Amino acid sequence: MSHLPLALYTGSLFLLVFVVAPALLREKQNKNLAGRFYGRILWRFYPLAFLLLLSYLILDAHKLYALLLMSGLGVNVIISYYLKKLKRSLGDIDLLPFDHPKRSFFRKVSMISTLLLFINFLLSLYVFAKS
């Protein structure tokens, strides 16, 4: 029974990293709209993911793994919050030239966030395979 929350968490990370992020973030036009959708998806994912990891923490004997996964999720939440504030300060990102320093910085932080989601996916896959 303790594998179910971890399996759901790992599967949802897979969908985010390999399906949703590439589909939305590679959009050439309307980057502002695509980013807004991706942000909304992430902010709806975080509470669900936290509940899944909390269930895994309670049900499983490997508390260290659960806490490690929860801290990885926490780092992603912090970066997403920073991206949200940065996006508000930039306004419509489509109005900035592609090579503008602020847009370039936003893109780098966004890629770091996605990379951390990927690392969280790999870690959760490892924990799932080891259990």
C-alpha positions as protocol buffer text, in pm:
chain_id: "A"
residue {
  index: 1
  type: MET
  ca { x: 0 y: 0 z: 0 }
}
residue {
  index: 2
  type: SER
  ca { x: 289 y: 239 z: 67 }
}
residue {
  index: 3
  type: HIS
  ca { x: 403 y: 204 z: -294 }
}
residue {
  index: 4
  type: LEU
  ca { x: 85 y: 358 z: -434 }
}
residue {
  index: 5
  type: PRO
  ca { x: 153 y: 721 z: -324 }
}
residue {
  index: 6
  type: LEU
  ca { x: 512 y: 694 z: -444 }
}
residue {
  index: 7
  type: ALA
  ca { x: 400 y: 546 z: -778 }
}
residue {
  index: 8
  type: LEU
  ca { x: 146 y: 825 z: -826 }
}
residue {
  index: 9
  type: TYR
  ca { x: 406 y: 1089 z: -737 }
}
residue {
  index: 10
  type: THR
  ca { x: 662 y: 938 z: -975 }
}
residue {
  index: 11
  type: GLY
  ca { x: 407 y: 908 z: -1254 }
}
residue {
  index: 12
  type: SER
  ca { x: 290 y: 1266 z: -1214 }
}
residue {
  index: 13
  type: LEU
  ca { x: 650 y: 1389 z: -1223 }
}
residue {
  index: 14
  type: PHE
  ca { x: 702 y: 1187 z: -1541 }
}
residue {
  index: 15
  type: LEU
  ca { x: 402 y: 1356 z: -1701 }
}
residue {
  index: 16
  type: LEU
  ca { x: 521 y: 1702 z: -1596 }
}
residue {
  index: 17
  type: VAL
  ca { x: 880 y: 1657 z: -1709 }
}
residue {
  index: 18
  type: PHE
  ca { x: 833 y: 1457 z: -2028 }
}
residue {
  index: 19
  type: VAL
  ca { x: 489 y: 1561 z: -2155 }
}
residue {
  index: 20
  type: VAL
  ca { x: 363 y: 1893 z: -2015 }
}
residue {
  index: 21
  type: ALA
  ca { x: 687 y: 2091 z: -1990 }
}
residue {
  index: 22
  type: PRO
  ca { x: 813 y: 2013 z: -2342 }
}
residue {
  index: 23
  type: ALA
  ca { x: 471 y: 2074 z: -2497 }
}
residue {
  index: 24
  type: LEU
  ca { x: 417 y: 2410 z: -2330 }
}
residue {
  index: 25
  type: LEU
  ca { x: 764 y: 2552 z: -2287 }
}
residue {
  index: 26
  type: ARG
  ca { x: 875 y: 2489 z: -2646 }
}
residue {
  index: 27
  type: GLU
  ca { x: 593 y: 2703 z: -2778 }
}
residue {
  index: 28
  type: LYS
  ca { x: 745 y: 2964 z: -3012 }
}
residue {
  index: 29
  type: GLN
  ca { x: 460 y: 3213 z: -3000 }
}
residue {
  index: 30
  type: ASN
  ca { x: 252 y: 3314 z: -2701 }
}
residue {
  index: 31
  type: LYS
  ca { x: 523 y: 3225 z: -2448 }
}
residue {
  index: 32
  type: ASN
  ca { x: 337 y: 3432 z: -2192 }
}
residue {
  index: 33
  type: LEU
  ca { x: 21 y: 3222 z: -2225 }
}
residue {
  index: 34
  type: ALA
  ca { x: 211 y: 2891 z: -2232 }
}
residue {
  index: 35
  type: GLY
  ca { x: 409 y: 2988 z: -1923 }
}
residue {
  index: 36
  type: ARG
  ca { x: 95 y: 3094 z: -1742 }
}
residue {
  index: 37
  type: PHE
  ca { x: -66 y: 2755 z: -1812 }
}
residue {
  index: 38
  type: TYR
  ca { x: 247 y: 2570 z: -1699 }
}
residue {
  index: 39
  type: GLY
  ca { x: 259 y: 2777 z: -1380 }
}
residue {
  index: 40
  type: ARG
  ca { x: -103 y: 2698 z: -1303 }
}
residue {
  index: 41
  type: ILE
  ca { x: -42 y: 2330 z: -1361 }
}
residue {
  index: 42
  type: LEU
  ca { x: 259 y: 2336 z: -1127 }
}
residue {
  index: 43
  type: TRP
  ca { x: 75 y: 2523 z: -851 }
}
residue {
  index: 44
  type: ARG
  ca { x: -203 y: 2265 z: -866 }
}
residue {
  index: 45
  type: PHE
  ca { x: 51 y: 1982 z: -870 }
}
residue {
  index: 46
  type: TYR
  ca { x: 241 y: 2092 z: -558 }
}
residue {
  index: 47
  type: PRO
  ca { x: -35 y: 2035 z: -297 }
}
residue {
  index: 48
  type: LEU
  ca { x: -122 y: 1699 z: -452 }
}
residue {
  index: 49
  type: ALA
  ca { x: 244 y: 1598 z: -459 }
}
residue {
  index: 50
  type: PHE
  ca { x: 289 y: 1705 z: -98 }
}
residue {
  index: 51
  type: LEU
  ca { x: -8 y: 1494 z: 10 }
}
residue {
  index: 52
  type: LEU
  ca { x: 125 y: 1194 z: -183 }
}
residue {
  index: 53
  type: LEU
  ca { x: 468 y: 1229 z: -22 }
}
residue {
  index: 54
  type: LEU
  ca { x: 314 y: 1281 z: 320 }
}
residue {
  index: 55
  type: SER
  ca { x: 117 y: 958 z: 270 }
}
residue {
  index: 56
  type: TYR
  ca { x: 437 y: 782 z: 165 }
}
residue {
  index: 57
  type: LEU
  ca { x: 615 y: 919 z: 474 }
}
residue {
  index: 58
  type: ILE
  ca { x: 342 y: 789 z: 704 }
}
residue {
  index: 59
  type: LEU
  ca { x: 296 y: 449 z: 537 }
}
residue {
  index: 60
  type: ASP
  ca { x: 656 y: 353 z: 459 }
}
residue {
  index: 61
  type: ALA
  ca { x: 949 y: 261 z: 680 }
}
residue {
  index: 62
  type: HIS
  ca { x: 1202 y: 453 z: 465 }
}
residue {
  index: 63
  type: LYS
  ca { x: 1148 y: 791 z: 629 }
}
residue {
  index: 64
  type: LEU
  ca { x: 1477 y: 931 z: 502 }
}
residue {
  index: 65
  type: TYR
  ca { x: 1375 y: 876 z: 139 }
}
residue {
  index: 66
  type: ALA
  ca { x: 1037 y: 1038 z: 197 }
}
residue {
  index: 67
  type: LEU
  ca { x: 1197 y: 1340 z: 364 }
}
residue {
  index: 68
  type: LEU
  ca { x: 1451 y: 1369 z: 83 }
}
residue {
  index: 69
  type: LEU
  ca { x: 1172 y: 1365 z: -177 }
}
residue {
  index: 70
  type: MET
  ca { x: 975 y: 1622 z: 23 }
}
residue {
  index: 71
  type: SER
  ca { x: 1276 y: 1853 z: 43 }
}
residue {
  index: 72
  type: GLY
  ca { x: 1325 y: 1823 z: -333 }
}
residue {
  index: 73
  type: LEU
  ca { x: 963 y: 1921 z: -381 }
}
residue {
  index: 74
  type: GLY
  ca { x: 1013 y: 2210 z: -139 }
}
residue {
  index: 75
  type: VAL
  ca { x: 1304 y: 2343 z: -344 }
}
residue {
  index: 76
  type: ASN
  ca { x: 1084 y: 2335 z: -654 }
}
residue {
  index: 77
  type: VAL
  ca { x: 810 y: 2526 z: -473 }
}
residue {
  index: 78
  type: ILE
  ca { x: 1059 y: 2794 z: -367 }
}
residue {
  index: 79
  type: ILE
  ca { x: 1193 y: 2830 z: -722 }
}
residue {
  index: 80
  type: SER
  ca { x: 840 y: 2843 z: -862 }
}
residue {
  index: 81
  type: TYR
  ca { x: 750 y: 3114 z: -615 }
}
residue {
  index: 82
  type: TYR
  ca { x: 1060 y: 3310 z: -722 }
}
residue {
  index: 83
  type: LEU
  ca { x: 968 y: 3262 z: -1089 }
}
residue {
  index: 84
  type: LYS
  ca { x: 617 y: 3386 z: -1018 }
}
residue {
  index: 85
  type: LYS
  ca { x: 752 y: 3705 z: -860 }
}
residue {
  index: 86
  type: LEU
  ca { x: 1004 y: 3749 z: -1141 }
}
residue {
  index: 87
  type: LYS
  ca { x: 733 y: 3703 z: -1403 }
}
residue {
  index: 88
  type: ARG
  ca { x: 518 y: 3969 z: -1238 }
}
residue {
  index: 89
  type: SER
  ca { x: 807 y: 4214 z: -1252 }
}
residue {
  index: 90
  type: LEU
  ca { x: 866 y: 4139 z: -1622 }
}
residue {
  index: 91
  type: GLY
  ca { x: 505 y: 4161 z: -1735 }
}
residue {
  index: 92
  type: ASP
  ca { x: 426 y: 4016 z: -2077 }
}
residue {
  index: 93
  type: ILE
  ca { x: 739 y: 3822 z: -2170 }
}
residue {
  index: 94
  type: ASP
  ca { x: 639 y: 3821 z: -2537 }
}
residue {
  index: 95
  type: LEU
  ca { x: 703 y: 4197 z: -2549 }
}
residue {
  index: 96
  type: LEU
  ca { x: 1070 y: 4155 z: -2454 }
}
residue {
  index: 97
  type: PRO
  ca { x: 1323 y: 4062 z: -2723 }
}
residue {
  index: 98
  type: PHE
  ca { x: 1438 y: 3699 z: -2703 }
}
residue {
  index: 99
  type: ASP
  ca { x: 1796 y: 3794 z: -2612 }
}
residue {
  index: 100
  type: HIS
  ca { x: 1698 y: 4057 z: -2351 }
}
residue {
  index: 101
  type: PRO
  ca { x: 1898 y: 3994 z: -2029 }
}
residue {
  index: 102
  type: LYS
  ca { x: 1589 y: 3976 z: -1806 }
}
residue {
  index: 103
  type: ARG
  ca { x: 1415 y: 3732 z: -2039 }
}
residue {
  index: 104
  type: SER
  ca { x: 1733 y: 3526 z: -2066 }
}
residue {
  index: 105
  type: PHE
  ca { x: 1762 y: 3512 z: -1686 }
}
residue {
  index: 106
  type: PHE
  ca { x: 1398 y: 3410 z: -1654 }
}
residue {
  index: 107
  type: ARG
  ca { x: 1454 y: 3133 z: -1910 }
}
residue {
  index: 108
  type: LYS
  ca { x: 1758 y: 3003 z: -1719 }
}
residue {
  index: 109
  type: VAL
  ca { x: 1574 y: 2993 z: -1386 }
}
residue {
  index: 110
  type: SER
  ca { x: 1281 y: 2819 z: -1557 }
}
residue {
  index: 111
  type: MET
  ca { x: 1518 y: 2557 z: -1700 }
}
residue {
  index: 112
  type: ILE
  ca { x: 1671 y: 2504 z: -1355 }
}
residue {
  index: 113
  type: SER
  ca { x: 1322 y: 2447 z: -1216 }
}
residue {
  index: 114
  type: THR
  ca { x: 1248 y: 2187 z: -1484 }
}
residue {
  index: 115
  type: LEU
  ca { x: 1587 y: 2024 z: -1428 }
}
residue {
  index: 116
  type: LEU
  ca { x: 1510 y: 1994 z: -1056 }
}
residue {
  index: 117
  type: LEU
  ca { x: 1176 y: 1833 z: -1139 }
}
residue {
  index: 118
  type: PHE
  ca { x: 1368 y: 1586 z: -1356 }
}
residue {
  index: 119
  type: ILE
  ca { x: 1613 y: 1515 z: -1071 }
}
residue {
  index: 120
  type: ASN
  ca { x: 1317 y: 1465 z: -836 }
}
residue {
  index: 121
  type: PHE
  ca { x: 1171 y: 1224 z: -1091 }
}
residue {
  index: 122
  type: LEU
  ca { x: 1496 y: 1025 z: -1108 }
}
residue {
  index: 123
  type: LEU
  ca { x: 1521 y: 1015 z: -730 }
}
residue {
  index: 124
  type: SER
  ca { x: 1160 y: 903 z: -689 }
}
residue {
  index: 125
  type: LEU
  ca { x: 1211 y: 638 z: -958 }
}
residue {
  index: 126
  type: TYR
  ca { x: 1518 y: 513 z: -771 }
}
residue {
  index: 127
  type: VAL
  ca { x: 1330 y: 502 z: -440 }
}
residue {
  index: 128
  type: PHE
  ca { x: 1038 y: 326 z: -607 }
}
residue {
  index: 129
  type: ALA
  ca { x: 1266 y: 65 z: -769 }
}
residue {
  index: 130
  type: LYS
  ca { x: 1454 y: 9 z: -443 }
}
residue {
  index: 131
  type: SER
  ca { x: 1138 y: -41 z: -237 }
}
